[in-house]
Amino acid sequence: MQDVFHETARALERGETCVLATVIQTAGSTPQKPGAKLLVREDGSGVGTL
């Protein structure tokens, strides 16, 4: 998760457009738990996983 925060800070410092998605709730069997994060950059690349 530190990579996601680090890359988000770097993207914002460079003035890049990005989105930080966070899982807030799950039900049943899921690949990620609440708190999982994914940074998506304008070019479609990402850091993290949901």
Number of C-alpha atoms within 10 A of each C-alpha: 12 8 12 19 16 11 16 22 12 12 15 11 9 9 9 13 12 17 13 15 15 15 13 10 10 11 6 5 7 9 9 13 15 12 13 17 20 21 22 19 17 10 9 8 9 16 17 17 15 15
